[in-house]
């Protein structure tokens, strides 16, 4: 399974390989990150255009990949083998301790692939059935039917689901594996995107250590896998890489590379809207800072307009399908949800909310992040790096105000400024003072004598944060590998096979929410009361339409339902049992 996924993953990398000559950096790791993100950005953006002209996505992707590979080997026909050998031999010579740390963390992140059958998270099951709809249509679907009675598609970004469909080869039989694999690989990608952004400010060594520390010690990034926020994390990864690539292009005055970054910027919104809206608030501040610190202001002004037009062009098919669903009932649900995310500690009283928002911020990011960041800020202030201090504080204030805004909804598009996801960017912001501190220690070659031995102060400063980071990553990884919330064993697979073979199309299933039954839409293509719904679909008429359906009704009862005496057990009286094994029992409503 893992080998198949790696092959599919590498197969998707050729768009980035073709554009690699534009990226002049000599560091192997940065080039690998460039290829990965440019390629994934391409496969997030292009399906909208392929589907718009009515072509089948799977076969068109194969043709495109074949063309990319042919062009690559034609251009490099004389030296391809030599370049590949030089790449790997040069890579081995460049490997240092910080690279080994990075490889270790990536390996830890990938490890759950060997142990879990389905990742946890109710949202993950929704991503599964959206992917199934893409596979059904072999492209962007026109509606959510037959799974939901929704006659349109497009309000919810589908970039993550498109990648999952690509990794499954558009084969339903491989859907379960691609869901699991795509879920896990998002998190190492985010770490690599973080490294790429920090590399624009620091040495690769400092960038890797800083990214490892802040990626691991926070309480926000990795735990999202347990509720299924993987598209949000992937969108953040594109934010990190896209910002880094724009900075590199500006510093090197590479117009073509700047235009390439439009793929990544468009991919942010095509994967998930929330990080895109947050970035809309943060990017102008960064743009102003870069503009006034740069000596290439005319070049920036001239090309940033073209970049914006390219991003709009890449987003145009998605925007044409987008429907505004902001009804008063929906906005109230989202506002209540944001309030819940802040543990109901913000009540609209500014004097009360100012400290309460800060307490919630610290609770969600974790005290170690705050303590290390404050110490770093004080240290670089002591060494008179006031510009870095001021910029960090500026972004901190802006992000804090976005968190506080969840109690007031003053800012435009407040419905998409989920406070717990705004904090992703707070963690990124706080990493820069720490990176600056490590850089000063590296440049100053500061040492101390301990036990009659001279030790680098930079290494000592890293010991505790690296330890906390690794401990947190390992604990989260073990928690994911050992998570038993989703049962998908042989008995479950047999039940699904029976449904696919025997149950008539359009039949409705009733199952327990947050159990195995919520995966039925993805694996059986049947509507299910008990599946996870996004806010934009969680409106009364959708559920009412499903309940009022005249189609045959089946009840999917698992072994856990029986043990826990869930409500579904009380609903199967007088129903006909049509399937049973040790894990699953299926009943049919004899009335319909």
PyMOL commands that set and color helices and strands:
alter all, ss='L'
color gray80, all
select helices_A, chain A and resi 2-11+14-22+28-52+57-75+80-94+97-114+122-137+159-167+172-199+204-217+222-226+230-252+255-271+273-293+297-321+328-341+350-365+367-382+386-407+414-416+419-444+457-482+490-502+516-524+540-547+559-564+567-571
alter helices_A, ss='H'
color red, helices_A
select strands_A, chain A and resi 447-450+453-456+508-510+528-529+553-558+576-580+584-588
alter strands_A, ss='S'
color yellow, strands_A
deselect
rebuild
show_as cartoon
